C-alpha cells in the first residue's frame, strides 16, 4: 500500500476532470454499501476503493 504522502501527491496531480471522476467513483461505492441489498459489503467497498486509488498513475517528473 502507498503511504499517505505518496497518495496525496498522486491525487494532487490529477486534473479537474479526473478528480471529479475519482469522487464520483468513491461516492458510487459508498452508496452501493449504504442503499444496496447487502451483497456489496463494507469490506468489498474498502478493497475496491483502495485498488482504485492505488491504480492512479504516478506523474513523471517534467524535468
Steps between C-alpha positions, in 0.01 A plus 500: 500500500620851425573742780260786559757745363546298180124486447462868580754582229319287242160647585632857498638445149160396357332746266151622584318246286694205644448627855124528444495146359684371808248668728209356301644147519555541874145623555350223283680233703385651828143526374503132392595400855243730660199441276579167338345166577787393725697319231763775475660503845701770671808280468449466124452875475823571684692250286362644175572858603855415611565320172355794308716758679813285471437483124534878465824535304796687633575808291842502343726792591499757222867594538 
